[in-house]
């Protein structure tokens, strides 16, 4: 293998590793945002259900 193609493949490997890392960071960040939104929605929904149940108990 020639010296020039080795440096090119080294560079392309570095680029591929960087792109994989960057895409992993972005995907993880987005997944965490979606997870937080889901947890906030679930908490709000459960609190609404609890207050509705408490109203029913107070009325009975």
Secondary structure, 3 states (H helix, E strand, C coil): CCHHHHHHHHHHHHHHHHHHHHHHHHHHHHHHHHHHHHHHHHHHHHHHHHHHHHHHHHHC
